[in-house]
């Protein structure tokens, strides 16, 4: 198979590019004003983001290792072409999907507040509203009154 130093820069840049793209797509999913109901709890967002973060971190780690090997003279300069190609493709896909524009439109549509904030809010009474009346206690019956 592959040894530790084989094409680490190329593999790392591809993995990191994929992770960054998935991060942008997840941001679109979770910030959408009419997002699916299963995306509302914050635990879902955390659980989905863990593997994406691991993937991106692994890719960036491979890229850093490949760059360090390249600086030491052990790497192949053609791997820089793969890194450059991944950056160009990522920028083109990001612009084609209009991720930045759509995120700003979603923020304007929701007022900058995520839907999970509404679900986490405790119901409160208005300050001017009176609490409901307490039920009256029944007087003890006088059984000795005869």
N, C-alpha and C positions, 0 to 999 in steps of 0.2 A: 504494500500500500504506500502511504506517504510517510516520509520521515518528518521530524519536527520542523526542519528548515525549508521544506519544499513548498514553494509558492505561498508562503504565509501571508505576504502582502496582498496578493491577488485574492485569496480566499477570504481574508479578513475584510477587505474592502467590499466584497460582494455581500458578505454576511451583515456587515454594518449598514450598508446601503439598504438592504432588505429590512433590517430592523428600524431604520429611520423612516422608511416609507410606511411600514405598518403602524408606527407611532402616529404619523400624520393621519392615516386612515381611521385609526381608533379615536383620535381627537375629533375628527368629523362625526363619527358615530355617536360619541358620548356628549358632544356639545350641540347636536341637532335639536332644534326646538321640539320636534315631534319624534324624539328618539323612541325606540321600542321600550316597552314597559320593563323588560328584564334588565335594561341598562340603568335603571334608576337607583338601585341600592349602591352605595359606595363600595361595598365589599366586592361587588362584581367588577368594578373598575380596577380595584387593587389586584384581584386575582387574575384578570386579563393582562394587566400591565407587567406582572412579574416575569412571565416567559419572554415578553417582548424586550424588557430591560435586560434580561440575561442574554438574549440573542444579540442585542446591540452591543452590550459590554464585551461579549466574547469576540465579536467581529472587530471592535476597536482594539481589543487586546492583541488579536492576531495581526492587525494592521500595525500597531506599535512595534510588535516583535519583528515583523517583516521590515519595517523602516530601520530598526536598529541593526538588523542583519545587513541591510543595504548600505548603511553608513559604515559598517565594519568591512565592507567589500565582499561579503559572502553572498549577497543577493544578486538577482538578475535585474538589470535596468528595464527589461520589458515588462516587469511587474508594475512599474510606475504607469505604464500605458493602461493597464487594467484599472488601477486606482483612478486615473484621470477619466477613463470611460465610465466608470461607476458614478463618479461625481457629476459628469455631464448628463447621463441618463437620469439620475436622481433629480437633478435640477429641472430637466425637461418634463418629467412625469409630475413633479410637484407643481410646475406652472400649468400643465395641461389639466390637472385636477383642480386647479385654483384653490388650493388648500388654505392659503393665507387669506384670500378674499372671503371664502365661505366661512371661515372661522370668525372673521370680523363681522360678517352679516349675521351669523348665529348669535354673537354676543350682543349685537344691537337689538335683535328680535327678542331675546330673553332678558334684556336689561342687565346683562353681565352676571346674572345669577344662575347657577346650575339648578336643574329641576330637583335634585336631591335635597336642596336646602328647604324647599317647600315641604317636602315629606318629613323632614326631621324637626320641623317647628312644632312646638307644643301649642295646643289650643289655649288661648287666653281670653279672659273676660275684658270687655271694654271698661275703661275707668269710670265712665258715667253710668254704667249699667249696674243695677242692684242685683244682688244674688237672689236666688229663688227663696221664697219664705220657707221657714222650717215647719215641719208638721207639728200640730199642737198635741201636747200630751193629754191623754185622757185622765180625768180625775179618778182616783181610786173609788170604787163603789163602797158605800157605807153599808155594810152588812149588819152592823149593830144598831141601826136607826129604828128599830121596831119598838 
